[in-house]
Amino acid sequence: NIIRYIRGLGLIMPGIVHKVGYDKRSGIFVTLRHGDITISYCHLSKVAVRKGDVVSAETIVGITGNTGRSTGEHLHITCKLKGRCVNPMVVIEQIRRLGIS
């Protein structure tokens, strides 16, 4: 249940913790910024980073949970490119094509 960048998904990108917070829908969340891309990890039970932290492939950012508007423990990922929501698989495939992972 530990969230970290997973090599198999191609999410190995250095980044900065942009926001850590809570809202009624997402529950406890962490948002990471990777240039023009932001990735939010939602419904967490615990956060292991702080705003401004630099993260790498080895950084644990949180633990999955059931907070916010949720019916069971899971990880919800929201990806945005230049502020617009995009399918996380589109981001993952682009990272793979660029050979970042």
Secondary structure by P-SEA (a helix, b strand, c coil): ccccccccccccccccccccccccccccbbbbbcccbbbbbccccccccccccccccccccbbbbbccccccbbbbbbbbcccccccaaaaaaaaaaaccc
